[in-house]
Amino acid sequence: MPTPKSITIVGGGLAGLTLGIGLRQKGIPVTVWEAGHYPRHRVCGEFISGRGQGVLDRIGLRESFTQAGSALARTGAFYLGRSGSPVRPLPTPALCLSRFAMDALLAERFRQAGGELRENARWREADFGEGVVRANGRRRQPGADGCRWFGLKVHARNVPLAADLEMHGSQAGYVGFCRLADGVVNVCGLFRQPASRADGPQPWRDLLRGQPGTPLSERLAGAAFDESSFCSVAGFSLRPHRAAARTECCIGDALTMIPPVTGNGMSMAFEAAGMAIEPLAAYSRGASSWSQAQQSAAAACDCAFARRLAWARWLQWLMFTPLLRGWPGSMALHSELLWRTLFAWTR
Ligand SMILES: Cc1cc2nc3c(=O)[nH]c(=O)nc-3n(C[C@H](O)[C@H](O)[C@H](O)COP(=O)(O)OP(=O)(O)OC[C@H]3O[C@@H](n4cnc5c(N)ncnc54)[C@H](O)[C@@H]3O)c2cc1C
C-alpha cells in the first residue's frame, strides 16, 4: 500500500474540524490551519437543526456533545413585530450547544484522532490547489446584495421564553433565542443596513431589543447579558452558490451561506464535511485524482443543498417583506401548513 497523501484543511471551524476527524478515522494524514484559537465565542444561533446531526452520529461525536452539556430544543415559535405563532413542537428536535464549547471539543477530538492542528496560524497563500480544502468560513463581501449584513451574538440570563427556540422578525432584521444549559439563553441577531447609509449601527443592546412593546423587547427587558460572550460579524453575502461552479474544494460557509433564519448553516457545514470524507480519502490513497475528488464532493453538495437554498431565500424574503406586517403576517404565522412546509424544505 503506498503512503496516503496528506490533506491540508484551511479553517478549523465546524466544517474543517469535522472533515479532519472523519479523514483521521480513515488513517489519512491531515493538517488543519486555524487563524484563531479555542475556545472562543462565535456569532451563531447555537442550535443544530437538520441532517447534520446524522453526520455527528456517524462519526461518533454525539456523545461528546452530550458530555459538553448540549441540550435538546423541542419547541419553536415565530414572531413578526407584535404578532406571534403558537408554540409548536419541532418536527425533529434541535441540538443546542454554545460555539465556545462546540468548536473546542471538535478541536480536542481532532487532536486525539492524531490530526495536526496549527492554532493561531493563518493560511496566507492565494492558492487552494491540490490537496488543500477551503473551510475558512464566510467570504468577505462588504456591501453585497445592495446592503450590509451584520450579525450579533451574546449570552444572557433571565430571558423568559415561551419556546426552546424563538425567532423574532422586525424591519431591521431578526433575532433568535435558543435555550442552552443552566438557564443561559443565546441571543443572536442578523441585521441589514442599506450599503449607501453612512452612519454606524445603533448600540447592540438597542438593536437586539427591537421596538418597545413587542414580544422581543419584553423577552430582553430584564436580561443580564454576559458581555464576555458578545461577538459580531459583518461583510458577507447570503446569495447562494453552487459547488460545481467553484474550482477549489470548498465546504461549509466557504462554499455557500444559507440565511441564518433557517438555523441550518451548521448542519450544512457538518453535511458538506461528511460528503467530502470518502472522495478525499480516495484521492489520498491514489484511487482518484484531485479533480475527481473535488468534483465528486461538489456534486454531492449541490444535490443535497440546491433545493433548501432556494427555499431559504424565500423564507428570508418573508422575514423582511412589509407585506407580512399586520393581519397577513398573523395569518402566515398561524398556518400549520406553511410552518411544516418551510421547516421540511429548508433542511
Ligand atoms: C447571525 C448568524 C446566525 C447563525 N445562526 C445559526 C444557527 O442558529 N444554526 C446554524 O446551524 N447555523 C447558524 N449560523 C451559521 C453557522 O454559524 C455557520 O454556517 C457555520 O459556523 C459554518 O461553519 P464553517 O466551519 O464553514 O465556518 P466557521 O465556523 O466560520 O469556521 C471557519 C474558520 O476558518 C478560520 N479561518 C478563516 N480564514 C482563515 C485562514 N486564512 N487561515 C486559517 N484559518 C482561517 C476562522 O478563524 C474560522 O475558525 C448563523 C450564522 C450567522 C451569521
The ligand as a MOL file (V3000), in Angstrom:
LIG
                    3D

  0  0  0     0  0            999 V3000
M  V30 BEGIN CTAB
M  V30 COUNTS 53 58 0 0 0
M  V30 BEGIN ATOM
M  V30 1 C -26.1440 35.7360 12.5750 0
M  V30 2 C -25.8960 34.2780 12.3110 0
M  V30 3 C -26.6560 33.3160 12.9890 0
M  V30 4 C -26.4900 31.9570 12.7360 0
M  V30 5 N -27.2600 31.0360 13.3980 0
M  V30 6 C -27.1470 29.7140 13.1270 0
M  V30 7 C -27.9640 28.7290 13.8080 0
M  V30 8 O -28.7410 29.0290 14.6880 0
M  V30 9 N -27.8410 27.4340 13.4590 0
M  V30 10 C -26.9670 27.0470 12.4920 0
M  V30 11 O -26.9200 25.8430 12.1940 0
M  V30 12 N -26.1590 27.9290 11.8660 0
M  V30 13 C -26.2210 29.2500 12.1620 0
M  V30 14 N -25.4000 30.1560 11.5340 0
M  V30 15 C -24.4480 29.6760 10.5350 0
M  V30 16 C -23.2440 28.9540 11.1530 0
M  V30 17 O -22.6590 29.7520 12.1640 0
M  V30 18 C -22.2240 28.6960 10.0350 0
M  V30 19 O -22.8930 28.1300 8.9320 0
M  V30 20 C -21.1200 27.7430 10.4840 0
M  V30 21 O -20.3640 28.3170 11.5210 0
M  V30 22 C -20.2050 27.4360 9.3020 0
M  V30 23 O -19.1150 26.6750 9.7340 0
M  V30 24 P -17.7440 26.7570 8.9370 0
M  V30 25 O -16.8530 25.7580 9.5560 0
M  V30 26 O -17.9950 26.7120 7.4840 0
M  V30 27 O -17.2050 28.2270 9.2070 0
M  V30 28 P -16.6680 28.8520 10.5670 0
M  V30 29 O -17.3130 28.2050 11.7420 0
M  V30 30 O -16.7890 30.3170 10.3930 0
M  V30 31 O -15.1300 28.4470 10.5830 0
M  V30 32 C -14.1940 28.9630 9.6790 0
M  V30 33 C -12.8370 29.0200 10.3810 0
M  V30 34 O -11.8190 29.3640 9.4420 0
M  V30 35 C -10.8720 30.1910 10.0910 0
M  V30 36 N -10.1390 30.9270 9.0530 0
M  V30 37 C -10.6180 31.8960 8.2280 0
M  V30 38 N -9.6470 32.2940 7.3660 0
M  V30 39 C -8.5470 31.5500 7.6670 0
M  V30 40 C -7.2160 31.4980 7.1080 0
M  V30 41 N -6.8420 32.2730 6.0820 0
M  V30 42 N -6.3270 30.6350 7.6640 0
M  V30 43 C -6.7030 29.8290 8.7090 0
M  V30 44 N -7.9370 29.8380 9.2440 0
M  V30 45 C -8.8600 30.6820 8.7290 0
M  V30 46 C -11.7210 31.0590 11.0090 0
M  V30 47 O -10.9620 31.5830 12.0690 0
M  V30 48 C -12.7950 30.0750 11.4760 0
M  V30 49 O -12.4640 29.4540 12.7020 0
M  V30 50 C -25.5260 31.5270 11.7890 0
M  V30 51 C -24.7290 32.4790 11.1250 0
M  V30 52 C -24.9110 33.8500 11.3800 0
M  V30 53 C -24.0610 34.8590 10.6560 0
M  V30 END ATOM
M  V30 BEGIN BOND
M  V30 1 1 1 2
M  V30 2 1 2 3
M  V30 3 2 2 52
M  V30 4 2 3 4
M  V30 5 1 4 5
M  V30 6 1 4 50
M  V30 7 2 5 6
M  V30 8 1 6 7
M  V30 9 1 6 13
M  V30 10 2 7 8
M  V30 11 1 7 9
M  V30 12 1 9 10
M  V30 13 2 10 11
M  V30 14 1 10 12
M  V30 15 2 12 13
M  V30 16 1 13 14
M  V30 17 1 14 15
M  V30 18 1 14 50
M  V30 19 1 15 16
M  V30 20 1 16 17
M  V30 21 1 16 18
M  V30 22 1 18 19
M  V30 23 1 18 20
M  V30 24 1 20 21
M  V30 25 1 20 22
M  V30 26 1 22 23
M  V30 27 1 23 24
M  V30 28 2 24 25
M  V30 29 1 24 26
M  V30 30 1 24 27
M  V30 31 1 27 28
M  V30 32 2 28 29
M  V30 33 1 28 30
M  V30 34 1 28 31
M  V30 35 1 31 32
M  V30 36 1 32 33
M  V30 37 1 33 34
M  V30 38 1 33 48
M  V30 39 1 34 35
M  V30 40 1 35 36
M  V30 41 1 35 46
M  V30 42 1 36 37
M  V30 43 1 36 45
M  V30 44 2 37 38
M  V30 45 1 38 39
M  V30 46 1 39 40
M  V30 47 2 39 45
M  V30 48 1 40 41
M  V30 49 2 40 42
M  V30 50 1 42 43
M  V30 51 2 43 44
M  V30 52 1 44 45
M  V30 53 1 46 47
M  V30 54 1 46 48
M  V30 55 1 48 49
M  V30 56 2 50 51
M  V30 57 1 51 52
M  V30 58 1 52 53
M  V30 END BOND
M  V30 END CTAB
M  END
